[in-house]
Amino acid sequence: MNWKNAFSTSIGKKLQMSLTGLFLILFLIVHCYINAQIFYNDGGVRFTEAAHFMGTNFVIRTIELGLFAFLILHVVQGLLLWAKNRARRGTRYAVSAGNQTSRWYSRSMALLGTLVLLFLILHLSKFWGPNRLSQTTGHGELDLFTMMRDEFQVTWIVIVYILGCIALGWHLLHGFYSAFQTLGLGTSKYKGLLKGIGVAFSIIVPIIFALMPISFYMGWIS
Amino acid sequence: MEHYTMNLTLKVWKQKNKNEKGRFETYPVKGISSEMSFLEMFDVLNEQLVAEGKEPIAFDHDCREGICGACSMYINGRAHGPWHNTTTCQLHMRQYKDGDTIVVEPWRANSFPVIKDLVVDRSSFDRIIQAGGYISVNTGNAVDANSLPIEKQKADESFAAAACIGCGACVAACPNASAMLFVSAKVSHLALLPQGDPERKTRAVNMVEQMDKEGFGSCTNIGACEAECPKGISLENIARLNREYIGSVFSGSSDKA
């Protein structure tokens, strides 16, 4: 079987979702680590240093392009699969007792993913977008720490960020383990371990992210 | 539990044939014993309909022992009804009480077109099996059953996968109408045994391609299939199918399998 066909069957598309999803999970870890530097409460010194490295290093900037490509693939393929799978049922059931046999968030990955995407668009337009624009137009890097501090004084922005983190958490709760199941690792030997790590990851990482706007809003970080 | 009788209201999907649009019909049924199976309750209803000169409801059934996979029925939103590891024929009326309303629908999936009422065409499963669910066997005398040594654990896992009766509850329950649990069981029980080795590199790919061609949805690891499977087929089989698929993709040959 050649490569093109390998990724075009239903399992092939599932592999696309799994591999891009795992890459996005890796990104989350890095992003979370870098941004957690604000919790040193040192006026943003360590955070700015790390953000400067991420924003100017050639290798990181190249990987950033790959990250966007994978993100787009994950979103587009995910939505296409959702539409196609929905159509496969044909006539819908008059009565459905889905909650007795599966989790709502497992069935709602497209909805949760869309919420995360909407949040992401807002998020990028607040920080990443203006910063890269300033860089490419020769005005240099922006002071992201000050921007964070200012943005997170606005109540509705803080609320949207918290909701975005909640959507991300539910999305990960299914997605993390699912990615490994797709790679064939959902065996009796690894299932418990991977599910455990998945649950921990899906709770801890979104909480750390949510604590960032909360901390600025509450004045815990200045 | 004590025996009791009940009167029920059944809302059953009636559909003349594949092309005609179906609809729900409401039937009152009286004097149903709690000892009856769900299908026996349908027998009572059908006899009543025949006596009234009406057309009986068409439904699939064969062994009525929970081992053939013929009976289907989506009962109050659950494939084969609410009992765990149970086919419709083994669901008993003691689950219900007097005055209950029960909605019965056929399996719903584009790949399982309704033939009549609650009977669906599951021949798409047969075509998936034909695409790869076989092994090569030498002609001549039958070999001694014990001539091939097989680890106990593998034999057990293979046997557990082979328990799949091809009823289609996995497809019916899956929000994506995916047949992955069925295909994974059929790939697994052969992949675990030495007899399945000759076709191993091509089996998963061929069966998955046929599954896609039949118009089943794709698996998103929701897990409703496992919860509804009357034979307790595990999602671990889907993980194995994924491994078999990845294995044949990376096996080095770029030919069409």
Contacts between the chains, C-beta under 8 A, distances in Angstrom:
chain1	res1	chain2	res2	distance
A	1	B	205	5.3
A	1	B	248	6.2
A	1	B	249	5.5
A	1	B	253	7.5
A	1	B	254	7.2
A	1	B	255	7.6
A	1	B	256	6.7
A	1	B	257	5.1
A	2	B	254	4.7
A	2	B	256	7.8
A	3	B	249	7.9
A	3	B	254	8.0
A	5	B	256	7.6
A	6	B	249	4.2
A	9	B	205	7.7
A	9	B	208	5.3
A	9	B	209	6.1
A	9	B	212	5.6
A	9	B	245	7.9
A	10	B	178	7.6
A	10	B	180	7.9
A	10	B	208	6.6
A	10	B	211	7.0
A	10	B	212	5.2
A	10	B	216	7.7
A	10	B	217	7.8
A	10	B	218	3.6
A	10	B	219	7.0
A	11	B	208	5.5
A	11	B	218	7.7
A	11	B	219	7.7
A	11	B	241	7.5
A	11	B	242	6.2
A	11	B	245	4.8
A	13	B	218	6.2
A	14	B	218	6.1
A	14	B	219	6.3
A	14	B	220	7.5
A	14	B	242	7.6
A	15	B	242	8.0
A	15	B	246	7.4
A	81	B	218	6.0
A	81	B	220	7.2
A	84	B	217	6.9
A	84	B	218	7.4
A	85	B	175	7.3
A	85	B	176	3.7
A	85	B	177	7.3
A	85	B	178	7.4
A	85	B	217	4.0
A	85	B	218	6.1
A	85	B	220	7.1
A	86	B	176	7.8
A	87	B	110	7.6
A	88	B	109	6.5
A	88	B	110	5.6
A	88	B	111	7.4
A	88	B	176	6.1
A	88	B	177	4.1
A	88	B	178	7.6
A	88	B	215	6.5
A	88	B	216	6.4
A	88	B	217	3.6
A	89	B	108	5.7
A	89	B	109	6.2
A	89	B	110	7.3
A	89	B	175	7.6
A	89	B	176	7.8
A	89	B	177	4.9
A	89	B	217	7.5
A	90	B	108	6.1
A	90	B	109	6.5
A	90	B	110	4.4
A	90	B	177	7.8
A	91	B	22	7.7
A	91	B	108	5.3
A	92	B	108	7.1
A	93	B	74	6.3
A	93	B	77	6.5
A	93	B	105	5.9
A	93	B	108	5.7
A	94	B	11	8.0
A	94	B	24	6.9
A	94	B	103	6.0
A	94	B	105	6.2
A	95	B	74	7.9
A	95	B	76	5.6
A	95	B	77	4.0
A	95	B	103	4.7
A	95	B	105	7.3
A	96	B	77	4.5
A	97	B	76	6.6
A	97	B	77	3.4
A	97	B	78	5.2
A	97	B	82	7.8
A	98	B	77	7.5
A	98	B	175	6.9
A	98	B	224	6.9
A	100	B	77	7.9
A	100	B	78	6.6
A	100	B	82	7.4
A	100	B	227	7.6
A	101	B	78	7.3
A	101	B	173	6.0
A	101	B	223	7.7
A	101	B	224	4.3
A	101	B	227	3.8
A	101	B	228	5.6
A	102	B	175	7.6
A	102	B	222	4.8
A	102	B	223	5.3
A	102	B	224	4.2
A	102	B	227	6.6
A	103	B	222	7.8
A	103	B	223	7.7
A	106	B	220	7.5
A	106	B	221	7.2
A	106	B	222	4.5
A	106	B	223	6.6
A	107	B	175	5.3
A	107	B	222	5.8
A	109	B	220	6.5
A	174	B	221	7.4
A	177	B	221	7.7
A	178	B	220	7.2
A	178	B	221	4.1
A	181	B	221	5.0
A	181	B	235	7.1
A	181	B	238	7.1
A	181	B	239	5.7
A	181	B	242	7.4
A	182	B	221	6.8
A	182	B	242	5.8
A	183	B	242	6.7
A	183	B	246	7.3
A	184	B	239	4.9
A	184	B	240	6.8
A	184	B	242	4.1
A	184	B	243	3.3
A	184	B	246	6.2
A	185	B	239	6.6
A	186	B	235	6.1
A	186	B	236	6.2
A	186	B	238	7.2
A	186	B	239	3.7
A	187	B	236	5.7
A	187	B	239	5.7
A	187	B	240	7.8
A	188	B	236	6.3
A	191	B	236	7.4
